[in-house]
Amino acid sequence: MAYATVNPFTAETVATFPNATDEEVRATLDTAQAAFLKWKETSFAERARVLQNAADILRRDSDRLAEILTLEMGKLLSEAKLEVELSAKIFEYYVQNAEKLLQPEKLPVLDPDEGDNTLVYEPLGILLAIEPWNFPYYQVARILAPQLSAGNVLILKHASNVPQSAAAFQNLMDEAGLMKGAFTNLYATRDQIEMIINDPRVHGVALTGSEAAGSVVAAQAGKALKKSTMELGGADAFVVLEDADMAKTIDWAVMGRHWNGGQVCVSSKRMIVVDKVYDQFMEGYRKGVAGLVAGDPMDPNTTLAPLSSQKAADDLKEQIRKAVAHGAKAEEVGAPVPNQGAFVQPTILTEMGEDNPARYWEFFGPVSMIFRAKDEEDAIRIANDSPFGLGGSVFTKDVKHGLEVAAKISTGMVFVNHPTKVEADLPFGGVRRSGYGRELLGLGLKEFVNHKLIGAVDIDAHF
């Protein structure tokens, strides 16, 4: 596994980084364990001070940090700045709420003889975070902020194509005043991942990534009897009902599918449109997609980014080819994308029959699957006809009815009149092949803690 920064717009290899040695891995585990023994006893006030410092530094250095994201994975510079700000907000959420969320909870009792029973939340120790390239800061902040708040410490194994982003986060936490070993970026190999998981001082692993990677790591964690959380992608439904505000719906559809170059677990990958407004939606959606401007992601006029790598672009083109071979119709939209850079021409896939296996794939890029539903009931059926279950959305002028439809869609998150939102104060996670566990809020805070019962009972012994 070669860690390297390769600019996806120019194909230039900017920098390479050596893999960690086994000795470095062992030293990292030793240092992390020593840090945990201190950090778990650190006050909430001190933990909050470090996290607030991190938020402040993110905002202070937003331009520089955003440029690293754009350089490494091709994200539009404007979107990169938004990611930096979102990461800062996540740190601040736990500054403001962690102590309250981790307060001991006195349990109600059915019988006074049960005594006084309290649930307390204690940190477990070292955790391993395996994170992807599409949101190199946000994904780290999403696991690091809650786990540091809970008293755990973290080892980061980031994606091999964003090593500078990983190093930037290490530098961020060092400057914020976090004690050495409480967060360590490690350029680990796949074999070393298993070595870390099997270390008895490591108590859990959180992975965001592909189904294939999640399956391997979840199996390794299960074999080692370690807790794991998995966020493994999705094929979110974007359901359009016949009374939807069509102009707004189309705008959100274009944005919801193409932000971050379409490389988002919760982007709107499957447009499901009821028959009465299908043609109207298609006409407007084609125009909206055709209006995207592909180019240099550093250029503020660019609205469609390259994919993260040439391999990602080639793999996506091959997926399109296979979908067509199985009977789908592919329509390329808009002006030709530049020859320079890892671009894929925006593509609309229709006529995705139920016997077409591509109907159930995740297309990670500017490819839209559009389904014509007979009516609302059929739209809900199509939305739920997926191995994934991460996010989704319903578009209608009748919000009350939209909420009723959303309740029938089987995913971890559903929104009415907005593509799946990503915020510091909303939980994140899915069901089925989209993974398990939740990140953010109190749910993420308590994924890797000991829910410990302490009971005080004062009754006479009897048999």
C-alpha positions in Angstrom: 0.0 0.0 0.0 1.8 3.2 -1.2 0.9 6.4 0.5 1.1 9.2 -2.0 -0.4 12.6 -3.0 -1.4 12.4 -6.7 -3.2 15.5 -7.9 -6.3 14.1 -9.6 -6.5 17.1 -11.9 -2.9 17.1 -13.2 -2.0 13.4 -12.5 1.2 14.8 -10.9 2.7 12.7 -8.0 3.3 15.5 -5.5 4.7 13.5 -2.6 5.1 10.0 -1.3 5.3 8.7 2.2 6.8 5.4 3.5 4.6 2.7 5.1 5.0 2.4 8.9 7.3 -0.3 10.1 6.2 -2.9 12.5 8.4 -1.3 15.1 6.6 2.0 14.6 3.3 0.3 15.0 4.4 -1.3 18.3 5.8 2.0 19.6 2.5 3.8 18.6 0.5 1.2 20.6 2.8 1.7 23.6 2.5 5.4 23.5 -1.3 5.3 23.0 -1.7 3.0 26.0 0.3 5.4 28.2 -1.7 8.3 26.9 -5.0 6.5 27.6 -4.1 6.0 31.3 -3.7 9.7 31.6 -6.4 10.9 29.3 -9.2 8.9 30.8 -8.5 10.7 34.1 -8.4 14.1 32.4 -11.3 16.5 33.3 -14.1 17.3 30.9 -13.0 20.9 31.1 -9.5 20.0 29.8 -10.8 17.8 27.1 -13.1 20.6 26.0 -10.2 23.1 26.0 -8.3 20.9 23.6 -11.3 20.3 21.3 -12.1 24.1 21.2 -8.5 24.8 20.4 -8.8 22.4 17.4 -11.9 24.1 16.2 -10.3 27.5 16.5 -7.2 26.4 14.5 -9.4 24.8 11.8 -11.0 28.2 11.2 -7.8 30.1 11.5 -6.1 27.9 8.9 -9.2 27.2 6.8 -7.7 28.3 3.4 -4.5 26.3 3.8 -6.2 23.2 5.0 -8.9 23.4 2.3 -6.2 23.6 -0.4 -4.7 20.3 0.9 -8.1 18.6 0.4 -8.4 19.9 -3.1 -4.8 19.0 -4.0 -5.2 15.4 -2.8 -8.6 14.2 -3.8 -9.9 16.9 -6.2 -12.7 18.4 -4.1 -13.9 21.8 -5.2 -12.1 24.5 -3.1 -15.4 26.0 -2.0 -16.6 22.6 -0.8 -13.3 22.0 0.9 -13.7 25.1 3.0 -17.2 23.9 4.0 -15.7 20.6 5.1 -13.1 22.4 7.3 -15.9 24.4 8.9 -18.1 21.3 9.4 -15.2 19.7 11.2 -14.8 22.7 13.5 -18.5 22.5 14.3 -18.2 18.8 15.3 -15.5 19.6 17.8 -17.6 22.4 19.2 -20.7 20.2 19.5 -18.8 18.0 22.0 -17.2 21.0 23.7 -20.7 22.1 24.5 -22.5 18.8 25.1 -20.1 15.9 26.0 -20.1 16.3 29.7 -23.9 16.5 29.9 -24.3 13.5 27.6 -21.9 11.4 29.7 -23.5 12.1 33.1 -24.3 9.0 35.2 -27.9 7.9 34.7 -29.9 6.8 37.8 -32.2 3.9 36.8 -35.8 3.6 37.8 -36.6 0.5 39.8 -39.6 -1.8 40.0 -38.9 -2.9 43.6 -37.3 -0.7 46.3 -35.3 -3.8 47.4 -33.3 -3.4 44.1 -31.5 -0.5 45.8 -29.9 2.5 44.1 -28.7 1.6 40.6 -26.7 3.9 38.3 -25.3 3.6 34.7 -22.0 5.2 34.2 -20.0 5.6 31.0 -16.4 4.7 31.1 -13.9 4.8 28.2 -12.5 1.5 26.9 -9.0 2.5 25.7 -7.3 2.6 22.3 -9.5 2.6 19.2 -8.5 2.2 15.6 -10.2 4.5 13.0 -9.9 3.5 9.3 -11.1 6.4 7.2 -11.7 7.1 3.5 -10.5 9.8 1.1 -13.8 11.5 0.1 -14.0 13.7 3.3 -10.5 13.5 4.7 -11.1 15.9 7.6 -14.8 15.5 8.4 -14.6 11.7 8.6 -11.7 12.0 11.2 -13.5 14.7 13.2 -16.6 12.6 13.2 -14.9 9.8 15.2 -12.1 11.7 17.0 -14.1 14.4 18.7 -16.6 12.1 20.4 -14.0 9.5 21.4 -11.6 12.0 22.9 -14.6 13.5 24.7 -15.4 10.0 26.1 -11.9 9.5 27.3 -10.7 7.1 24.6 -7.6 7.5 22.5 -7.3 7.0 18.7 -5.0 5.6 16.1 -5.8 6.7 12.6 -5.2 4.7 9.5 -6.3 7.0 6.7 -6.7 6.4 3.0 -3.5 6.0 1.1 -4.2 8.8 -1.3 -4.7 11.5 1.4 -1.5 11.3 3.5 -1.0 15.0 3.7 -4.6 15.5 5.0 -3.9 12.8 7.6 -0.7 14.5 8.6 -2.5 17.9 8.8 -4.9 16.5 11.3 -2.1 15.1 13.4 -0.5 18.6 13.4 -3.8 20.2 14.2 -4.3 18.1 17.3 -0.7 18.5 18.4 -1.0 22.3 18.2 -4.4 22.1 20.0 -2.5 20.7 23.0 -3.6 17.1 22.9 -1.2 14.9 24.9 1.2 12.8 22.8 -0.3 9.4 21.9 -3.9 10.3 22.4 -4.2 10.7 18.6 -1.7 9.2 16.2 -1.7 9.2 12.4 -0.1 5.9 11.2 0.7 5.0 7.6 -0.2 1.4 8.3 -0.3 -1.5 5.9 -3.2 -4.0 5.6 -1.3 -6.6 7.6 -0.6 -4.0 10.3 -4.3 -3.3 10.6 -4.9 -6.8 11.7 -1.9 -6.6 14.0 -3.4 -3.5 15.7 -6.9 -5.0 16.0 -5.4 -8.1 17.6 -3.5 -6.1 20.2 -5.2 -6.6 23.6 -4.9 -2.9 24.4 -7.1 -2.1 21.4 -10.8 -2.2 22.2 -12.6 -1.2 19.0 -12.4 -0.3 15.4 -14.5 2.2 13.4 -14.4 2.0 9.6 -15.9 4.2 6.9 -15.3 2.8 3.4 -16.3 0.2 0.9 -18.3 -3.0 1.5 -15.3 -5.1 0.7 -13.0 -3.3 3.2 -15.8 -3.3 5.8 -16.3 -7.1 5.4 -12.6 -7.8 5.9 -12.2 -5.5 8.9 -15.4 -6.5 10.6 -14.4 -10.1 10.3 -11.0 -9.4 11.9 -12.6 -7.4 14.7 -15.2 -10.1 15.3 -12.5 -12.8 15.4 -10.7 -10.7 18.0 -13.9 -10.1 19.9 -13.6 -6.3 19.4 -16.5 -3.9 19.0 -16.8 -2.3 15.6 -18.8 0.2 13.7 -19.1 0.2 9.9 -20.3 3.0 7.5 -20.2 1.3 4.1 -21.8 3.5 1.6 -25.2 3.7 0.0 -27.5 4.2 -3.0 -29.8 6.9 -1.6 -33.3 7.2 -3.0 -34.5 10.7 -4.1 -38.3 10.3 -4.3 -40.2 12.8 -6.3 -44.0 12.9 -5.7 -46.4 14.4 -8.1 -47.0 17.6 -6.1 -43.3 18.4 -5.7 -42.1 22.0 -6.4 -40.4 21.0 -9.6 -37.9 23.8 -9.9 -36.6 23.4 -6.4 -36.7 19.6 -6.6 -34.5 19.7 -9.8 -32.0 22.1 -8.3 -31.7 19.8 -5.2 -31.4 16.7 -7.4 -28.5 18.2 -9.4 -26.7 19.3 -6.2 -27.6 16.2 -4.3 -26.1 13.9 -6.9 -23.0 15.9 -7.9 -21.6 17.6 -4.8 -18.1 16.3 -4.1 -18.0 15.0 -7.6 -20.7 12.6 -6.8 -18.4 10.8 -4.4 -20.6 10.8 -1.3 -22.1 7.9 0.6 -25.3 9.8 1.0 -25.5 11.5 -2.3 -28.8 11.1 -4.2 -27.9 8.2 -6.5 -31.3 6.9 -7.4 -33.9 9.4 -8.6 -37.4 7.8 -8.3 -40.0 9.9 -10.0 -43.8 9.2 -10.2 -45.1 8.8 -13.7 -47.2 12.0 -13.8 -44.2 14.3 -13.4 -41.4 12.0 -14.8 -41.1 13.7 -18.2 -41.1 17.2 -16.6 -38.4 16.2 -14.1 -36.2 14.6 -16.8 -36.3 17.6 -19.0 -35.3 19.9 -16.1 -32.7 17.5 -14.7 -30.9 17.2 -18.1 -30.7 20.9 -18.3 -29.4 21.2 -14.7 -26.7 18.6 -15.2 -25.7 20.0 -18.5 -25.1 23.3 -16.8 -22.3 21.9 -14.6 -18.8 23.2 -15.4 -16.0 20.6 -15.2 -12.5 21.9 -14.7 -9.8 22.8 -12.2 -11.2 22.3 -8.7 -9.1 25.3 -7.5 -11.0 27.5 -10.0 -14.1 29.2 -8.3 -16.0 28.9 -11.6 -15.7 25.1 -11.6 -18.9 23.3 -10.4 -18.0 19.6 -11.3 -14.8 18.2 -9.7 -12.7 15.4 -11.1 -12.9 12.1 -9.3 -10.3 11.3 -6.7 -8.0 9.3 -9.0 -7.8 8.1 -12.5 -8.4 4.6 -11.3 -11.7 5.7 -9.7 -12.7 7.3 -13.0 -11.8 4.2 -15.0 -13.7 1.9 -12.6 -16.8 4.1 -12.8 -16.7 4.0 -16.6 -16.4 0.3 -16.5 -19.5 0.1 -14.2 -21.4 2.2 -16.8 -20.4 -0.1 -19.6 -21.5 -3.2 -17.6 -24.9 -1.6 -16.7 -25.5 -0.9 -20.4 -24.4 -4.5 -21.3 -27.2 -5.7 -18.9 -29.8 -3.6 -20.7 -29.6 -0.1 -19.3 -29.7 3.1 -21.4 -26.8 5.5 -20.8 -27.2 9.2 -21.8 -24.1 11.4 -21.5 -25.1 15.0 -20.6 -23.4 18.4 -21.0 -20.3 19.7 -22.7 -17.5 17.2 -23.0 -15.4 17.1 -19.8 -11.7 18.0 -20.0 -9.2 15.5 -21.3 -7.0 16.5 -18.4 -7.9 15.2 -15.0 -9.8 12.2 -13.7 -13.2 13.2 -15.1 -16.2 11.1 -16.0 -18.8 12.6 -18.3 -22.1 13.1 -16.3 -24.3 10.2 -17.3 -28.0 9.4 -16.8 -28.9 5.7 -16.6 -32.5 4.8 -17.4 -34.4 1.6 -18.2 -32.7 -0.2 -15.3 -34.8 -3.4 -15.3 -35.2 -5.4 -12.2 -33.1 -8.2 -13.8 -30.2 -5.7 -14.3 -27.7 -6.2 -11.4 -26.4 -2.7 -11.9 -29.8 -1.5 -10.4 -28.4 -2.5 -7.0 -24.9 -1.0 -7.3 -23.4 2.1 -5.9 -22.1 4.4 -8.6 -19.5 6.7 -6.9 -19.4 9.6 -9.2 -21.5 11.7 -11.6 -23.9 8.9 -12.6 -27.6 9.2 -12.0 -30.0 6.2 -12.0 -33.5 7.5 -12.8 -36.6 5.3 -12.3 -40.1 5.9 -13.4 -42.5 4.8 -10.7 -46.2 4.1 -11.5 -47.4 6.0 -8.4 -46.4 6.8 -4.8 -46.7 3.2 -3.6 -44.5 2.0 -6.4 -41.9 4.8 -5.6 -41.7 3.6 -2.0 -41.2 0.0 -3.3 -38.4 1.0 -5.6 -36.8 3.1 -2.8 -36.7 0.0 -0.5 -35.6 -2.3 -3.3 -31.9 -1.9 -2.4 -29.2 -3.8 -0.5 -28.2 -0.4 1.0 -30.0 1.7 3.6 -28.1 4.8 4.5 -30.0 8.0 3.6 -32.8 9.2 1.3 -35.2 12.0 0.6 -38.8 12.7 -0.4 -39.9 15.8 -2.3 -43.5 17.1 -2.0 -45.3 20.4 -1.2 -47.2 18.5 1.5 -44.6 18.2 4.3 -46.9 16.2 6.6 -47.5 13.6 3.9 -43.9 13.7 3.0 -43.0 12.7 6.6 -45.5 9.8 6.3 -43.8 8.6 3.1 -40.4 9.1 4.7 -41.4 6.8 7.6 -42.0 4.0 5.0 -38.5 4.2 3.6 -36.1 1.8 5.3 -32.8 3.7 5.8 -30.9 5.3 8.7 -31.8 8.8 7.6 -34.6 10.3 5.5 -35.3 14.0 4.8 -38.3 15.8 3.3 -37.5 18.4 0.6 -33.7 18.1 1.1 -31.1 15.6 0.0 -29.6 13.8 3.0 -28.2 16.4 5.3 -24.8 16.1 7.0 -24.5 18.3 10.1 -22.6 18.4 13.4 -25.8 17.9 15.4 -27.4 15.1 13.5 -26.6 11.4 13.8 -25.1 9.5 10.9 -25.4 5.8 10.0 -27.4 3.2 8.2 -28.8 -0.3 8.0 -28.3 -3.5 5.9 -25.2 -3.3 3.6 -24.7 0.4 4.6 -23.3 -0.9 7.8 -24.1 -0.6 11.5 -23.5 1.7 14.4 -24.0 5.5 14.6 -21.6 8.4 14.6 -22.1 11.9 16.1 -24.4 13.1 18.9 -24.7 11.0 22.1 -25.1 7.8 19.9 -21.6 8.2 18.6 -20.2 9.3 21.9 -21.4 6.1 23.6 -20.5 3.6 20.8 -17.1 2.7 22.5 -17.8 3.1 26.2 -18.4 0.6 29.0 -22.1 1.1 30.0 -21.3 0.1 33.5 -23.9 -0.6 36.2 -23.1 0.4 39.7 -25.7 -0.8 42.3 -26.0 -0.1 46.0 -28.2 -2.7 47.7 -28.9 -2.8 51.5 -31.1 -5.8 52.4 -30.7 -8.8 54.5 -29.5 -12.0 52.9 -32.1 -14.8 52.6 -32.4 -18.0 50.7 
